[in-house]
């Protein structure tokens, strides 16, 4: 038993067997924790009942919101994480609650400064003066898992020193054990088809929490994230100072910025709110669809607006990786959704794990068509992610949909990002930004798989969809300058290649469908394209590409 205790508190990764063994031998610990949580929330529930009996007096609302924040704070890191997620959902949580819960992001009670300073010296195995010329003992921010002190390195850089809260493993493992027990006991009894795998979602959450308290892992995540966005002029990532970092101490570049939900300060700084929103959403889409490496906790405490209009990301503890195949399946699902091809969309859900392998999709297709057909009957840009999740909740009750553990994090990340954007603009609609980004990728990406997805959109039942191409070009240019010349060069090269033979035939058929030349459609398409291209440059580049491809093919042709 002593060996189990020792191994538990030295855990660096989530290990269900070690955690279960430890608390199975000490059942009083989870029981007492459950009673503590129940007791605290019983008082809150009683207060809400009193408010209801009195007609919900306005004066009580801020007090009740503060009471909830204090309960979540007192209960520790696990419940604080839940409060942080709720603080980004103005469409789910009343404003007076959201204002209070926002304080959970980086305005929590700090732990003793003397303890923090001692922990830094223990972790760095040297006195503070060996690394820092200045070190403010008063933290500038305190979050659920640690607190931040401002300091200055001996080399002169202004830095933020992140110090982990003591006894985190003990607190987190107890809550995770209890939460998993409740998921196993009550999950199958919930009126939801996804209830059966709630324990897997808890395991995924536990794995991410343990990654989050490993500051070496967080620093490596930060550097990987920075490499992905090194050429992106809208995103800033702080530098890590490894010589002054350890498992429980992380030293990184200091950021002077404004939290993304502080609309008044952002406007006072003269920053463009819509550009910030677009940068935030597009950077999130790039993480999912291009890099596959995404920030799973993008709440306002981790996102800042800089004076030059860039968005700064911090706190890279909770990250996740999407496999290449999953990214491609996501793009497939989006293409089939835009095409309203619900049979293939059902197959995408099978591949992504949202449906069990033995699911009869003939039952699913009509349901998807009914729900999503109504939803996307309006303009796609007028739909938000919350509407999509609300509509899907109806399907979850009636059909065998489930949420794979990894996609629970993706959904959480998307909902959080949309919540941040909604705090900046109450009328924000995520697809108004997301759809132009996807359209640009489909039109300009060199990936053969994305090129194939584009062809799926443009051809339906072997007929060319002129209107879809016009819509894609128009949407791709929304909010940005779209340079289609590189795309035209790639298109010419592809058309002249052996691989493009079938496309040449399909385009020839498209131009003569219905026994007529489709000159009117071509003219309309040119009207859409003309404002977005420099005609002389386009002609020059296309001719140059034709000549280049011709020379290459002549060199490859054997002499007779």
C-alpha positions in Angstrom: 0.0 0.0 0.0 2.9 2.4 0.8 4.4 1.7 -2.6 1.1 2.5 -4.3 0.8 5.8 -2.3 4.4 6.7 -3.3 3.8 5.9 -7.0 0.5 7.9 -7.1 2.1 11.1 -6.0 4.9 10.7 -8.5 2.6 10.1 -11.4 3.5 12.1 -14.5 0.8 10.7 -16.8 -2.7 9.6 -16.2 -2.6 5.9 -15.0 -6.1 4.6 -14.3 -4.8 1.4 -12.6 -2.6 3.2 -10.1 -5.3 5.7 -9.3 -8.0 3.1 -8.9 -5.8 0.9 -6.7 -4.9 3.8 -4.4 -8.5 5.0 -3.8 -10.1 1.5 -3.8 -8.0 0.9 -0.7 -9.1 4.2 0.8 -12.9 4.4 -0.1 -13.5 7.0 2.7 -11.6 9.6 0.6 -14.0 9.6 -2.4 -17.0 9.2 -0.1 -16.0 12.3 1.9 -15.3 14.2 -1.3 -18.7 13.3 -2.7 -20.4 14.5 0.5 -18.4 17.7 0.4 -19.5 18.5 -3.1 -23.2 17.5 -2.4 -23.3 19.6 0.8 -21.9 22.7 -0.9 -24.3 22.5 -3.9 -27.2 21.6 -1.7 -26.9 25.1 -0.1 -26.7 26.7 -3.6 -29.8 24.7 -4.8 -31.7 25.8 -1.7 -30.8 29.4 -2.4 -32.1 29.1 -6.0 -35.3 27.6 -4.6 -35.8 30.6 -2.3 -35.1 33.0 -5.2 -37.7 31.2 -7.3 -40.3 31.4 -4.5 -39.7 35.1 -4.3 -39.9 35.7 -8.1 -36.2 35.8 -8.8 -35.4 39.2 -7.3 -32.8 41.1 -9.3 -30.8 42.1 -6.2 -30.1 38.4 -5.5 -28.7 37.5 -8.9 -25.1 38.9 -8.5 -25.0 37.4 -5.0 -26.0 34.0 -6.2 -23.4 34.2 -9.1 -20.7 35.0 -6.6 -21.9 32.1 -4.4 -21.5 29.7 -7.3 -18.0 31.0 -8.1 -16.9 30.6 -4.5 -18.2 27.1 -4.4 -16.4 26.1 -7.5 -13.2 27.8 -6.2 -13.4 26.1 -2.8 -13.9 22.7 -4.4 -10.7 22.9 -6.4 -9.1 22.5 -9.8 -11.7 20.0 -11.3 -14.8 22.2 -10.7 -12.9 25.3 -11.6 -12.3 23.9 -15.1 -16.0 23.4 -15.5 -16.6 27.0 -14.4 -14.0 28.2 -16.9 -15.9 26.5 -19.7 -19.2 28.0 -18.6 -17.7 31.5 -18.4 -17.3 31.5 -22.2 -20.9 30.7 -23.1 -23.0 33.9 -23.0 -25.7 32.0 -24.9 -25.9 29.4 -22.2 -25.1 31.3 -19.0 -26.8 34.6 -17.9 -24.6 37.6 -18.0 -24.5 38.1 -14.3 -23.2 34.5 -13.9 -20.7 34.8 -16.7 -19.2 38.0 -15.3 -18.5 36.2 -12.1 -17.3 32.9 -13.6 -14.9 34.8 -15.8 -12.9 35.5 -12.6 -12.1 31.7 -12.6 -9.8 32.1 -15.6 -6.9 33.9 -14.0 -8.3 35.7 -10.9 -8.3 32.9 -8.4 -6.9 33.0 -4.8 -3.1 32.6 -5.0 -1.2 30.3 -2.8 1.5 31.7 -0.4 4.3 33.6 -2.1 6.9 32.0 0.2 5.8 28.6 -0.9 5.9 29.6 -4.6 9.5 31.1 -4.2 10.7 28.0 -2.4 9.2 25.7 -5.1 11.0 27.7 -7.9 14.3 27.3 -6.1 13.7 23.6 -5.5 12.8 23.0 -9.1 15.7 25.1 -10.6 18.1 23.7 -7.9 19.6 27.2 -7.3 18.7 30.4 -5.5 16.5 32.9 -7.4 19.4 35.3 -7.9 21.2 32.7 -10.1 18.5 33.2 -12.7 16.6 36.5 -12.0 17.6 40.0 -11.3 14.0 40.8 -10.4 11.3 38.5 -9.1 7.9 40.0 -7.9 6.7 37.8 -5.0 3.1 38.9 -5.6 1.5 36.9 -8.4 0.0 38.9 -11.3 -2.5 36.1 -12.0 -3.6 32.9 -10.4 -5.4 30.1 -12.3 -6.7 26.6 -11.4 -3.4 24.8 -11.8 -0.8 27.5 -11.0 0.0 31.1 -10.7 2.2 33.6 -12.6 4.9 35.9 -11.3 6.5 38.7 -13.2 10.3 38.6 -13.3 13.4 39.7 -15.2 16.1 37.3 -16.3 19.8 37.9 -15.6 20.1 38.3 -19.4 17.6 41.2 -19.3 14.4 39.7 -20.7 11.1 40.5 -19.1 9.4 37.1 -18.4 6.4 35.4 -16.8 7.2 32.6 -14.4 4.5 30.1 -14.1 4.6 28.1 -10.8 2.4 25.0 -10.2 0.1 24.8 -7.2 1.2 22.3 -4.5 -0.4 18.8 -4.1 -2.1 18.9 -7.5 -1.8 15.2 -8.2 -3.6 14.3 -5.0 -6.4 16.7 -5.7 -6.8 15.9 -9.3 -6.7 12.1 -8.9 -9.4 12.2 -6.2 -11.8 14.2 -8.4 -11.0 12.1 -11.5 -11.6 8.8 -9.6 -14.9 10.1 -8.2 -16.0 11.5 -11.6 -15.1 8.2 -13.3 -17.0 6.2 -10.8 -20.1 8.3 -11.3 -19.7 8.0 -15.1 -19.6 4.2 -14.8 -22.5 4.0 -12.4 -24.9 6.5 -13.9 -23.7 6.8 -17.6 -25.7 3.7 -18.8 -28.8 5.1 -16.9 -28.7 8.5 -18.6 -31.3 9.1 -21.3 -28.5 9.6 -23.9 -27.0 7.2 -26.3 -23.6 8.7 -25.5 -23.9 7.8 -21.8 -22.1 4.5 -22.3 -18.8 6.0 -23.0 -18.7 8.9 -20.5 -16.0 7.0 -18.6 -13.8 7.2 -21.8 -14.4 11.0 -21.9 -13.3 11.2 -18.2 -10.2 9.2 -19.1 -9.4 11.6 -22.0 -10.0 14.6 -19.7 -7.7 13.0 -17.0 -4.9 12.4 -19.6 -5.1 16.0 -20.7 -5.0 17.3 -17.1 -1.8 15.3 -16.4 -0.3 16.7 -19.6 -1.3 20.2 -18.4 0.6 19.9 -15.1 3.8 18.7 -16.9 5.4 22.1 -17.7 8.2 20.5 -19.8 5.5 19.0 -22.0 3.7 22.4 -22.1 6.9 24.2 -23.2 7.4 21.7 -26.0 3.8 22.1 -27.1 4.3 25.9 -27.1 7.4 25.6 -29.4 5.6 23.2 -31.7 2.6 25.6 -31.9 5.0 28.5 -32.6 6.5 26.5 -35.5 3.1 25.9 -37.0 2.2 29.6 -37.0 5.7 31.1 -37.7 4.5 32.6 -41.0 1.1 33.7 -39.8 1.0 37.5 -39.3 -2.1 37.3 -37.1 -0.8 35.0 -34.3 1.9 35.5 -31.7 3.3 32.8 -29.5 5.7 33.6 -26.6 9.3 32.3 -26.4 10.2 29.6 -23.8 13.3 30.1 -21.6 14.4 26.5 -21.0 17.3 27.3 -18.7 14.9 28.7 -16.2 12.2 26.0 -16.5 11.5 22.6 -15.0 8.7 20.1 -14.4 6.7 22.5 -12.2 8.1 25.9 -13.2 7.8 27.4 -16.7 9.5 30.7 -17.7 8.2 32.3 -20.9 8.3 35.7 -22.7 6.2 38.4 -21.0 3.1 39.5 -23.0 1.5 43.0 -22.8 -2.0 42.4 -24.1 -5.7 42.7 -23.5 -7.8 39.7 -22.7 -10.0 38.9 -25.7 -13.3 39.3 -23.8 -12.4 42.8 -22.6 -14.4 44.6 -25.4 -14.1 48.1 -23.9 -10.3 48.0 -23.6 -10.0 46.5 -27.1 -12.1 49.2 -28.6 -10.3 51.9 -26.6 -7.0 50.6 -28.0 -8.4 51.2 -31.5 -8.3 47.5 -32.5 -10.6 46.0 -35.1 -12.9 43.6 -33.2 -14.0 41.8 -36.4 -10.4 41.2 -37.5 -9.6 39.8 -34.1 -12.6 37.5 -34.3 -11.6 36.3 -37.8 -8.0 35.8 -36.8 -9.1 33.7 -33.8 -11.6 31.5 -35.7 -9.2 31.0 -38.7 -6.3 30.1 -36.4 -8.6 27.5 -34.7 -9.5 26.0 -38.1 -5.9 25.9 -39.1 -5.1 24.0 -36.0 -7.8 21.4 -36.7 -7.7 21.1 -40.5 -4.1 21.9 -41.5 -1.8 21.1 -38.6 -4.0 18.6 -36.6 -2.4 20.0 -33.4 -4.9 22.1 -31.5 -5.3 24.2 -28.4 -8.0 22.4 -26.3 -8.5 25.2 -23.8 -8.8 28.5 -25.7 -10.8 30.5 -23.0 -10.2 34.3 -22.7 -7.6 33.9 -19.9 -5.4 32.2 -22.5 -6.0 34.6 -25.5 -4.8 38.2 -25.7 -5.2 41.0 -28.2 -1.8 42.7 -28.9 -1.5 46.4 -29.8 -0.5 45.5 -33.4 -3.8 43.5 -33.9 -2.3 40.0 -33.4 -3.8 37.3 -31.2 -1.4 35.9 -28.6 -1.9 32.3 -27.3 -0.6 31.2 -23.9 -1.0 28.1 -21.7 -0.3 25.1 -24.0 -0.8 22.4 -21.4 -4.1 21.1 -22.8 -3.3 20.3 -26.5 -4.3 17.3 -28.7 -3.3 15.8 -32.0 -5.5 14.8 -34.8 -4.2 12.1 -37.1 -4.0 12.8 -40.8 -6.8 10.4 -41.6 -9.1 12.1 -39.1 -8.3 15.5 -40.6 -9.2 14.2 -44.1 -12.4 12.6 -42.8 -13.4 16.0 -41.2 -12.8 17.7 -44.6 -14.9 14.9 -46.3 -17.7 15.5 -43.8 -17.7 19.2 -44.5 -17.7 18.7 -48.3 -20.5 16.2 -48.1 -22.4 18.6 -45.8 -22.0 21.4 -48.3 -23.1 19.0 -51.1 -26.0 17.9 -48.9 -24.9 14.3 -49.6 -26.3 12.8 -46.4 -25.5 9.2 -47.3 -21.8 9.9 -47.6 -22.0 12.2 -44.5 -23.4 9.2 -42.6 -20.4 7.1 -43.8 -18.1 9.9 -42.6 -19.7 9.7 -39.1 -19.0 6.0 -39.2 -15.3 6.6 -40.1 -14.9 9.3 -37.4 -16.5 7.1 -34.7 -19.7 9.0 -34.1 -21.6 5.9 -35.1 -20.9 2.3 -34.2 -19.5 0.2 -37.0 -22.6 -1.9 -37.2 -25.0 1.0 -37.5 -27.6 0.8 -40.2 -27.1 4.1 -42.0 -30.3 3.7 -44.0 -32.0 4.9 -40.8 -29.6 7.7 -40.2 -29.7 9.3 -43.7 -33.3 10.5 -43.5 -32.7 11.8 -40.0 -29.7 13.8 -41.1 -31.5 15.1 -44.1 -34.4 16.3 -42.0 -32.3 18.0 -39.3 -29.5 19.4 -41.3 -31.6 20.1 -44.4 -33.7 22.5 -42.3 -30.7 23.9 -40.6 -28.8 24.7 -43.8 -31.9 25.7 -45.8 -31.0 29.2 -44.9 -27.6 30.8 -45.8 -24.8 28.8 -44.4 -23.2 31.9 -43.0 -26.2 32.5 -40.7 -25.7 29.2 -38.8 -23.6 29.1 -35.6 -22.0 26.1 -33.9 -24.4 26.2 -31.0 -27.3 25.7 -33.4 -25.6 22.7 -34.9 -25.0 21.1 -31.5 -28.6 21.8 -30.5 -29.9 20.1 -33.6 -27.6 17.1 -33.1 -28.8 16.7 -29.5 -32.2 15.7 -30.9 -30.5 13.0 -33.0 -28.5 11.7 -30.0 -31.7 10.9 -28.2 -33.2 8.9 -31.0 -30.2 7.3 -32.9 -27.0 5.6 -31.8 -24.8 8.6 -32.0 -21.8 8.8 -29.6 -19.0 11.3 -29.0 -15.5 9.8 -29.4 -13.3 10.8 -26.5 -11.0 12.9 -28.7 -13.8 14.7 -30.4 -15.2 15.7 -27.0 -12.1 17.9 -26.7 -12.6 19.3 -30.3 -16.2 20.1 -29.6 -15.2 21.8 -26.3 -12.5 23.8 -28.1 -14.9 24.9 -30.9 -17.6 25.9 -28.4 -15.1 27.8 -26.3 -13.8 29.7 -29.3 -17.3 30.6 -30.4 -18.0 31.7 -26.8 -15.0 34.0 -26.9 -16.2 35.5 -30.2 -19.7 35.9 -28.9 -18.4 37.9 -26.0 -16.8 40.3 -28.5 -19.8 40.3 -30.9 -23.2 39.0 -29.6 -24.3 38.6 -33.3 -21.3 36.5 -34.2 -21.9 33.4 -36.4 -18.9 31.1 -36.7 -19.7 29.8 -40.2 -19.6 33.3 -41.5 -15.8 33.2 -40.9 -15.3 29.4 -41.2 -16.9 28.9 -44.6 -14.7 31.5 -46.4 -11.6 29.9 -44.8 -12.6 26.5 -46.0 -13.5 27.9 -49.5 -10.0 29.4 -49.7 -8.4 26.2 -48.8 -10.4 24.2 -51.3 -9.5 26.7 -54.1 -5.8 27.3 -53.3 -4.4 24.2 -51.5 -2.0 22.0 -53.5 -3.0 18.8 -51.6 -4.2 16.1 -54.1 -6.9 15.1 -51.5 -8.2 18.6 -51.2 -8.2 18.9 -55.0 -10.4 15.8 -55.1 -12.7 17.3 -52.5 -13.1 20.4 -54.7 -14.0 18.3 -57.7 -16.6 16.5 -55.5 -18.2 19.9 -54.8 -18.1 21.1 -58.4 -19.5 18.0 -60.0 -22.8 16.4 -59.0 -24.3 13.6 -60.9 -21.6 14.2 -63.6 -22.9 17.8 -64.1 -20.8 20.8 -63.4 -22.1 23.1 -60.7 -21.4 26.6 -62.0 -23.2 28.3 -59.2 -21.2 26.4 -56.6 -17.9 27.6 -58.1 -19.2 31.2 -58.2 -20.2 30.9 -54.5 -16.9 29.4 -53.5 -14.9 32.2 -55.2 -17.2 34.8 -53.7 -17.0 33.3 -50.2 -13.2 32.7 -50.4 -12.7 36.4 -51.0 -14.7 37.5 -48.0 -12.7 39.6 -45.5 -9.4 39.1 -47.3 -7.5 39.6 -50.6 -7.7 36.4 -52.6 -4.9 35.8 -55.0 -6.1 33.2 -57.5 -3.1 33.4 -59.9 -1.1 30.6 -58.1 -4.3 28.5 -58.2 -4.7 29.2 -61.9 -1.1 28.1 -62.5 -1.6 24.9 -60.5 -4.9 24.3 -62.3 -3.2 24.6 -65.7 -0.4 22.2 -64.7 -2.9 19.7 -63.4 -5.1 19.9 -66.5 -2.2 19.3 -68.8 -0.9 16.3 -66.8 -1.8 12.7 -67.3 -3.6 12.8 -63.9 -5.8 15.6 -65.2 -7.0 13.7 -68.3 -10.4 12.7 -66.8 -10.9 16.3 -65.6 -10.3 17.6 -69.1 -13.0 15.3 -70.4 -15.4 16.3 -67.6 -14.8 20.0 -68.2 -15.4 19.5 -72.0 -18.7 17.9 -71.1 -19.5 20.6 -68.7 -19.1 23.3 -71.4 -21.4 21.4 -73.8 -24.0 20.0 -71.4 -27.5 20.0 -72.8 -26.2 20.3 -76.4 -25.2 23.9 -76.0 -22.1 25.9 -75.2 -22.4 27.3 -71.7 -21.0 30.8 -72.6 -23.4 32.6 -70.3 -22.1 30.6 -67.2 -18.5 31.2 -68.3 -19.2 35.0 -68.6 -20.8 35.2 -65.2 -17.9 33.3 -63.7 -15.5 35.7 -65.4 -17.4 38.6 -63.8 -16.8 37.1 -60.4 -13.2 36.4 -61.1 -12.2 39.7 -62.8 -12.1 42.0 -59.7 -9.9 39.4 -57.9 -7.1 39.0 -60.5 -4.7 41.0 -62.5 -5.6 39.9 -66.1 -2.2 40.6 -67.7 -0.3 38.8 -64.9 -2.8 35.9 -65.1 -2.3 35.5 -68.8 1.5 35.8 -68.5 1.7 33.2 -65.7 -0.7 30.8 -67.4 1.2 30.9 -70.7 4.5 30.5 -68.8 3.0 27.4 -67.0 1.8 26.0 -70.4 5.3 26.5 -71.9 6.9 25.0 -68.8 4.7 21.9 -68.9 5.2 21.5 -72.6 9.0 21.6 -72.3 8.9 19.0 -69.5 6.8 16.7 -71.6 9.0 17.1 -74.6 12.1 16.2 -72.6 10.3 13.1 -71.3 9.3 12.0 -74.9 11.8 9.5 -76.2 13.5 10.3 -79.5 12.4 8.1 -82.5 
